[in-house]
Amino acid sequence: MNQLEALRVLKIALAILVSAPVAAQTLNTPSDRAAAKQQQRVDRAKERCRLNHGVDCDTPEGLKEWVLQERTRQEAVRDRRLPTQPGPAQAKP
């Protein structure tokens, strides 16, 4: 194999290595990423529950408080916001 062929093979290998992560990212849909993110939160919550000697670390109800603590600050603020749609109008007497 001469230098020209070796350089060509090296360029092809480099192109494959660079394009592989991009191709892998396009395979995950937003719903898949959201599900994976939620599963990671639940796993971290279980671990924190066990480390803190929690009583019920296996059921969703027992992990509810621990999962809430896994939210980001932005998510916590978003969850506390008041509804944007006004409620039913009340007639004044």
KOLMI-706985 format. One record per residue (C-alpha): residue number from 1; x, y, z negated. Coordinates in pm, 1 decimal. Layout:
BEGIN
+-----+----------+----------+----------+
| seq |       xx |       yy |       zz |
+-----+----------+----------+----------+
| NUM |        X |        Y |        Z |
...
+-----+----------+----------+----------+
% end
This chain:
BEGIN
+-----+----------+----------+----------+
| seq |       xx |       yy |       zz |
+-----+----------+----------+----------+
|   1 |      0.0 |      0.0 |      0.0 |
|   2 |    151.3 |    330.6 |     93.5 |
|   3 |    117.5 |    656.6 |    -94.4 |
|   4 |   -166.8 |    782.1 |    121.7 |
|   5 |   -380.7 |    475.4 |     49.1 |
|   6 |   -294.9 |    488.3 |   -321.0 |
|   7 |   -397.7 |    853.2 |   -335.1 |
|   8 |   -724.3 |    769.7 |   -160.6 |
|   9 |   -802.8 |    491.0 |   -408.7 |
|  10 |   -718.9 |    725.2 |   -696.9 |
|  11 |   -957.6 |    991.5 |   -562.4 |
|  12 |  -1238.2 |    737.3 |   -527.3 |
|  13 |  -1182.5 |    606.7 |   -881.3 |
|  14 |  -1178.6 |    960.3 |  -1017.9 |
|  15 |  -1502.4 |   1045.6 |   -835.8 |
|  16 |  -1670.6 |    738.1 |   -984.6 |
|  17 |  -1551.6 |    821.7 |  -1334.5 |
|  18 |  -1675.2 |   1179.7 |  -1308.1 |
|  19 |  -2014.9 |   1088.1 |  -1164.9 |
|  20 |  -2093.1 |    801.8 |  -1407.0 |
|  21 |  -2195.8 |   1019.8 |  -1706.4 |
|  22 |  -2414.9 |   1236.3 |  -1483.1 |
|  23 |  -2591.5 |    929.3 |  -1349.1 |
|  24 |  -2638.9 |    794.4 |  -1702.0 |
|  25 |  -2796.0 |   1121.3 |  -1817.7 |
|  26 |  -3050.7 |   1117.7 |  -1538.7 |
|  27 |  -3169.4 |    770.2 |  -1639.3 |
|  28 |  -3302.6 |    894.1 |  -1973.8 |
|  29 |  -3638.2 |   1065.5 |  -1948.7 |
|  30 |  -3730.9 |   1341.4 |  -2194.7 |
|  31 |  -3969.0 |   1104.6 |  -2371.6 |
|  32 |  -3688.9 |    848.1 |  -2408.6 |
|  33 |  -3460.7 |   1112.6 |  -2557.4 |
|  34 |  -3733.8 |   1228.9 |  -2795.8 |
|  35 |  -3800.7 |    871.5 |  -2907.3 |
|  36 |  -3429.6 |    810.6 |  -2961.7 |
|  37 |  -3401.0 |   1134.2 |  -3159.4 |
|  38 |  -3696.0 |   1037.7 |  -3379.4 |
|  39 |  -3550.1 |    691.8 |  -3437.8 |
|  40 |  -3218.5 |    846.7 |  -3541.5 |
|  41 |  -3404.5 |   1067.0 |  -3791.0 |
|  42 |  -3586.2 |    768.6 |  -3936.8 |
|  43 |  -3259.0 |    575.3 |  -3965.1 |
|  44 |  -3089.6 |    868.0 |  -4142.5 |
|  45 |  -3391.7 |    907.0 |  -4370.2 |
|  46 |  -3378.8 |    537.2 |  -4465.5 |
|  47 |  -3010.0 |    565.3 |  -4542.6 |
|  48 |  -3058.2 |    877.0 |  -4757.9 |
|  49 |  -3351.1 |    711.4 |  -4936.4 |
|  50 |  -3140.4 |    406.7 |  -5022.1 |
|  51 |  -2842.8 |    617.1 |  -5130.9 |
|  52 |  -3070.4 |    812.4 |  -5364.9 |
|  53 |  -3229.8 |    496.1 |  -5502.4 |
|  54 |  -3567.5 |    566.9 |  -5344.8 |
|  55 |  -3853.5 |    340.0 |  -5442.5 |
|  56 |  -4016.1 |    285.6 |  -5101.8 |
|  57 |  -3760.6 |    311.9 |  -4821.9 |
|  58 |  -3922.6 |     74.6 |  -4572.4 |
|  59 |  -4273.7 |    202.3 |  -4503.3 |
|  60 |  -4354.3 |    517.5 |  -4302.8 |
|  61 |  -4548.5 |    659.4 |  -4599.5 |
|  62 |  -4253.6 |    605.9 |  -4832.3 |
|  63 |  -4014.2 |    769.0 |  -4584.9 |
|  64 |  -4241.1 |   1064.4 |  -4509.2 |
|  65 |  -4064.4 |   1305.7 |  -4745.5 |
|  66 |  -3719.6 |   1188.6 |  -4635.9 |
|  67 |  -3804.1 |   1229.5 |  -4266.2 |
|  68 |  -3932.7 |   1581.2 |  -4334.7 |
|  69 |  -3593.4 |   1667.2 |  -4481.8 |
|  70 |  -3425.7 |   1553.1 |  -4159.0 |
|  71 |  -3590.5 |   1831.3 |  -3957.3 |
|  72 |  -3378.7 |   2117.6 |  -3831.1 |
|  73 |  -3440.4 |   2465.3 |  -3964.8 |
|  74 |  -3596.0 |   2563.0 |  -3631.4 |
|  75 |  -3838.5 |   2271.8 |  -3644.3 |
|  76 |  -3935.8 |   2350.3 |  -4002.0 |
|  77 |  -4009.4 |   2713.0 |  -3914.6 |
|  78 |  -4207.3 |   2608.9 |  -3608.2 |
|  79 |  -4415.8 |   2369.2 |  -3818.9 |
|  80 |  -4496.0 |   2642.2 |  -4074.2 |
|  81 |  -4620.5 |   2898.3 |  -3822.2 |
|  82 |  -4986.3 |   2985.6 |  -3829.9 |
|  83 |  -5202.4 |   2874.4 |  -3538.0 |
|  84 |  -5199.4 |   3125.5 |  -3253.6 |
|  85 |  -5568.2 |   3081.5 |  -3174.6 |
|  86 |  -5799.6 |   3277.9 |  -3402.8 |
|  87 |  -6059.9 |   3091.2 |  -3600.6 |
|  88 |  -6435.3 |   3143.1 |  -3564.4 |
|  89 |  -6550.8 |   3498.6 |  -3626.6 |
|  90 |  -6742.5 |   3554.4 |  -3947.2 |
|  91 |  -7039.2 |   3788.1 |  -3951.9 |
|  92 |  -7025.7 |   4064.1 |  -4212.1 |
|  93 |  -7343.9 |   4116.1 |  -4418.7 |
+-----+----------+----------+----------+
% end
